[in-house]
Amino acid sequence: MTSPILQLPISYLLWHYTTAWTDLLRLYKNFSWFLWNFFSIRILFETLFSPWHRIKEHAEKDTGGLLGSIILNLILRLIGFFARAATIVWGILALVLFSILFSVFFVLWAFLPILIIGSVLYGTVGLVRF
């Protein structure tokens, strides 16, 4: 029977190079889903040309009222378009930035045990020299 102290590094390495990869991919999927829904990208695309806050001007029967109503509705739609487009752009930028950072982390994950062992050895040598 082996000691639990000796089993811990082996269990960690086994988890690190098997189960953790699928967990990391699931984590990426969950965070991406969160960012997509936090910025409501799909909904904003569907309502891109809707008036801002659904505010509409109803026209009077005369020409001036109709023309003013059309101009005001156009302005409200433009405000809605630019506000939604800016939110979509920020959401997509957040997704791209998250994907890039996660890709770097995913690559570094393979070398993490080596970095941990190297850090422990470096600290031990520094402590002995002290």
N, C-alpha and C positions, 0 to 999 in steps of 0.2 A: 504494500500500500504506500502510495506516495504522499508526501506532505502537501497540505493545501497551499503553502507558500510556493512550492514548485509548480503546482497546477495552475496558479493564477496567471503567470505570463503565457503559458500555453493556451489557456482558455481565452485570454484576451486576444492573442494573435489569431486564433481560430475565429473568434467573433469579428475581429477587425477586418479580416480578409474574406469573410463569407457573408454573414448576416448584415453587417453594417452597410455594405454596398447597396443592398436592396432598401434598407432603411433610409439611406441618404437620397436615393432616387424618389422614394415616397415623400420625403421631406421637401425635396425640390418641387414635386408636383403640388403638394399642399400650399407652399408659399406662393407658387405661381398662380394657383387658383385664387388665393387670398388677394394678391395684387390685382388680378383681372377683375374680381368682384368688388374690391375696395374702390377702384376707380370707375366701376360700372361701365367698362369699355363697350360691351355688347349693347347695353341699353342706350348709351350715348350715341353709338353709331345708328341705332334704329330711330332715334329722335333728333338727329343732327340738324334738321331744318325746321324743327318745331319752334314756335315763339318762346321767348324767354319766360320761364315760370308760367307758361300757358296763358299769358296775358294777351288778350285780343281787344281791339277797338272795333266797336260795331258802328256801322255807317248810318248816317242820317239819310233822309230821302233826297236832299239837295246835292248838287255837284261838289261843292266845297267839302261837305261832310264825307262824301264818298272818297274823294281824292285824299283828304287828310287821313281817313281811316286806312287806305291802302298804303300810304307813306309810313304811317305809324306801325302798321303790321309788318311792313318790310323791315323797318328799323329793329323792331323786336325780334324778328327772325334772324337778322344779322347778329344782334347781340347774343342770342341763343346759340347761333352757329359758332361764333368765336369763343364763347365760354366753353361750349362742349368740345370744340376742336382742341383748345388748350388743355383741357382735362384729359382728353384722349392722348395727346402728345406726351404729357407728363406721366400718364399711366404706362404707356409703351416704353418710355425712357426708363422708368422704374423697373419694368420687366427685363429690359435689355441689360441694365446695370446689374440687377440681381443675377441674371443668367451668367454674365461674365464673371462676377465674383464667386458664384457657386462653382463654375467650371474650374477656376483657380483652386478653390478649396477642394474640389473633387480630385484634382491631380495631386495636390499636397497630401491628401488623405493616405495615399499609398506609401508615402515616406514618413508619416507621422511616428510609427514605432522606432524608426532609426533616429529621428530627431529627439524622441524621448530618451532613448538609451544614450545618445551622444550628450544630451544636456545633463543627465545624471552623472556620466563619467567626467564631463568637464567640471561640474560642480564638486565632485569628489576630489579631483586632482587639485582644484583651487583651494579646497578646504585643507588638504594635506599640506600644500605649500604654505598655507597661512601659519 
